[in-house]
Amino acid sequence: MRNKKKFADDGRVIADMSFEGTSLERKDPASKPVLPDGTEELDRKQTMTAIGGALLAGLLIGFVFIIVFLLFLLFATKVWLR
């Protein structure tokens, strides 16, 4: 049988993989994230409004595609394939 040693982390850094200019740099986890353009974070009501607007826009585009497809089917059955 193989004699396995238990690993004990002593906290030393063998190879520092961080470099400047990336978001991987270590920061204080207790601080709030700062957006790059200096704007504030959205509160819950603003977030829900943005999500609702995006959902409404997506549904509107989806309904337009469905209506165009149904109009094509109507054209194909009544005019084109007669």
Phi, psi and omega in degrees: 000150182277139178271108182259133175270146175281140181278130177236117181279121180261003174087001179286149176262116180279310179220113179285114185265005179269150176214158186293149176092003178246164178276004181273358180295144181285131179230171178292118183292341181281340182282151178287145178292137179256127179286147186297330182269005174084007179279162180274160176286154179280146174275182187298317182295317179294322178295315179295323177296318179294318178295318179297319178295319178294319178295317179297318178296318178295318178295321178298315178296319178297317179294324176298316178298319180295317180295318178297319178296317179294323176295322176297315178298319178297316177297317183295321182279327185267329186244307190289314186265022180278000000 
